[in-house]
Every structure is written in structure tokens, then in C-alpha cells.
Amino acid sequence: MTRPSGPVEHAAIVTGVSRGLGAALGSELLDRGFTVLGIGRTSNAALTGDRYRFLGLDLADVAHVETSLASAFEDVRERRPTSVCLLNNAATVRPVGTLGKLEAGEITSALAVNLAAAASLANLFCRVFTDAAMSRRVISGRARDPG
């Protein structure tokens, strides 16, 4: 992500940018002139340009969310956008099944992505973006079963 010559008006941090809603959000925001920081396990080939930066991270690894993303969040802040939004889009619908038949690791992973990572991202966002003159929003969604 190169620094623009003028001020950045709007910035967004979007999780789950590899496909689906996250990729669509990233694309639409870029089309609208936003600077976008995309976070996910993989990026989407359609998301490119000077105003797009991708950071690969598996959000199930909650212990590394803050250490992996703090510098990138600070880079966004240093660009002094008039507004910044965290779109917590990444989520998983797995495991699907009957209690008593699920694997504990699957449950733990789902809670890590859907709850703990979202809370950790929001916490980091609030720690980094403290300027009251900057419009700040945290928006969290949930996954829908594609089937």
C-alpha cells in the first residue's frame, strides 16, 4: 500500500476477504475510493491496487491476532483517514451437528474465529484508533450456512 499524495478520506479493515461477502465488501469499498486493509487466510485476486493491502492470518489463531495486526492498524491510522471502519466479516458455520457428536477441537476453533477473534480485533481497533475527530465504526456480522 503506497501513501497517497492527498489525505485519505475513508479507510476500512475487512476480515474474510478471500471470498463471498468479504471479497464483495472489499471490492465495493475500493470502487468507492476507500483504502482497504484485507485480512484472511488468503487474498482474492480481484482485490488489487494502491489502496489495497492484504495480511494473511488465520483468525482461529487468536493468540497472534494483535501482534500480527497492530502494525498494519497503526499504518492505517497514520494515513489520517476522516473515517475508519472495522468490518468483522470472517466467520465459520462449522461444526454443524448434534451436541455429543462434535469434536472439541472444532468447537474451540469455531468459537475462536466467531467470538474471540472478533473481540480481539475490536479491542485492537479501539486501542489504535483513539482520535475522537475521526469517525470510527466496528461492524460485526455472522456466517450463514451456504447449504
C-alpha positions as CSV (number, residue, x, y, z in Angstrom):
1,M,0.0,0.0,0.0
2,T,1.7,3.2,-1.1
3,R,0.9,6.5,0.6
4,P,-1.4,8.7,-1.4
5,S,-0.4,12.3,-2.3
6,G,-3.5,13.7,-0.5
7,P,-5.4,12.9,2.6
8,V,-7.2,9.5,2.8
9,E,-10.9,10.2,3.3
10,H,-12.1,6.7,4.2
11,A,-10.4,3.5,5.3
12,A,-11.8,0.1,6.0
13,I,-10.4,-3.1,7.6
14,V,-12.2,-6.1,6.3
15,T,-11.8,-9.7,7.6
16,G,-12.6,-12.7,5.5
17,V,-11.6,-11.1,2.2
18,S,-10.8,-14.3,0.3
19,R,-14.3,-15.0,-1.0
20,G,-18.0,-14.3,-0.6
21,L,-19.2,-11.3,1.3
22,G,-15.8,-10.2,2.4
23,A,-14.4,-10.1,-1.1
24,A,-17.5,-8.3,-2.3
25,L,-17.2,-5.7,0.5
26,G,-13.5,-5.2,-0.2
27,S,-14.2,-4.7,-3.9
28,E,-17.1,-2.3,-3.4
29,L,-15.2,-0.2,-0.9
30,L,-12.2,0.0,-3.2
31,D,-14.6,1.1,-6.0
32,R,-15.9,3.8,-3.7
33,G,-12.4,5.2,-3.1
34,F,-11.7,3.6,0.3
35,T,-8.3,2.5,1.4
36,V,-8.8,-1.2,2.4
37,L,-6.8,-3.5,4.6
38,G,-7.9,-7.0,3.9
39,I,-7.4,-9.8,6.4
40,G,-7.8,-13.5,5.8
41,R,-6.1,-16.8,5.2
42,T,-5.8,-16.0,1.5
43,S,-6.5,-12.9,-0.5
44,N,-8.8,-12.6,-3.5
45,A,-7.1,-12.0,-7.0
46,A,-9.8,-9.4,-7.8
47,L,-8.6,-7.1,-4.9
48,T,-5.7,-5.1,-6.1
49,G,-4.4,-1.6,-6.4
50,D,-2.6,1.2,-4.5
51,R,-5.3,1.4,-1.9
52,Y,-5.4,-2.3,-1.1
53,R,-3.2,-4.1,1.4
54,F,-3.6,-7.8,2.3
55,L,-2.4,-9.5,5.5
56,G,-2.6,-13.3,5.7
57,L,-3.8,-14.5,9.0
58,D,-5.9,-17.5,10.3
59,L,-8.2,-15.8,12.8
60,A,-8.5,-19.2,14.6
61,D,-5.0,-18.4,15.9
62,V,-6.4,-15.7,18.3
63,A,-3.2,-15.5,20.3
64,H,-1.5,-13.9,17.4
65,V,-4.2,-11.5,16.2
66,E,-3.0,-8.4,18.0
67,T,0.7,-9.0,17.4
68,S,0.2,-9.8,13.7
69,L,-2.1,-6.8,13.0
70,A,-1.0,-4.0,15.3
71,S,1.5,-2.5,12.9
72,A,-0.9,-2.6,10.0
73,F,-3.7,-0.9,12.0
74,E,-1.2,1.8,13.0
75,D,-0.2,2.2,9.3
76,V,-3.9,2.9,8.6
77,R,-4.1,5.4,11.5
78,E,-1.0,7.2,10.3
79,R,-2.7,7.9,7.0
80,R,-5.2,10.0,9.0
81,P,-8.4,9.0,7.4
82,T,-11.5,11.0,8.2
83,S,-13.3,7.8,8.9
84,V,-12.3,4.2,9.5
85,C,-14.4,1.1,9.9
86,L,-13.6,-2.5,11.0
87,L,-15.8,-5.0,9.2
88,N,-15.6,-8.2,11.2
89,N,-16.9,-10.4,8.4
90,A,-14.8,-13.6,8.9
91,A,-16.7,-16.4,10.5
92,T,-17.3,-20.1,10.3
93,V,-20.5,-22.1,10.4
94,R,-18.7,-25.3,11.2
95,P,-19.1,-27.6,13.1
96,V,-22.6,-28.4,12.3
97,G,-24.0,-31.4,14.1
98,T,-25.6,-32.8,17.2
99,L,-24.1,-32.0,20.6
100,G,-22.4,-35.0,22.0
101,K,-21.1,-36.0,18.5
102,L,-19.0,-32.9,17.8
103,E,-15.2,-32.8,18.1
104,A,-14.0,-30.5,20.9
105,G,-11.3,-29.0,18.6
106,E,-13.9,-28.0,16.0
107,I,-16.0,-26.2,18.7
108,T,-12.9,-24.4,20.0
109,S,-11.9,-23.3,16.5
110,A,-15.4,-22.0,15.7
111,L,-15.5,-20.0,19.0
112,A,-12.0,-18.7,18.3
113,V,-13.0,-17.3,14.9
114,N,-16.6,-16.3,15.6
115,L,-16.1,-14.8,19.1
116,A,-12.6,-14.4,20.4
117,A,-11.0,-13.1,17.2
118,A,-13.8,-10.6,16.6
119,A,-13.5,-9.3,20.2
120,S,-9.7,-9.2,19.9
121,L,-9.9,-7.2,16.6
122,A,-12.4,-4.8,18.1
123,N,-10.2,-4.3,21.1
124,L,-7.1,-3.6,18.9
125,F,-9.2,-1.3,16.8
126,C,-10.3,0.7,19.8
127,R,-6.8,0.8,21.2
128,V,-5.3,2.1,17.9
129,F,-8.0,4.5,16.6
130,T,-8.4,6.9,19.5
131,D,-8.8,10.2,17.7
132,A,-12.3,11.5,18.6
133,A,-12.3,13.7,15.4
134,M,-12.1,10.5,13.3
135,S,-15.4,8.8,12.6
136,R,-14.9,5.2,13.8
137,R,-17.2,2.1,13.4
138,V,-17.0,-1.6,14.3
139,I,-19.4,-3.8,12.4
140,S,-19.6,-7.5,13.0
141,G,-21.6,-10.0,11.0
142,R,-22.2,-13.7,11.1
143,A,-21.7,-16.5,8.7
144,R,-24.7,-18.1,7.0
145,D,-24.8,-21.7,6.1
146,P,-24.2,-21.9,2.3
147,G,-26.3,-25.0,2.0
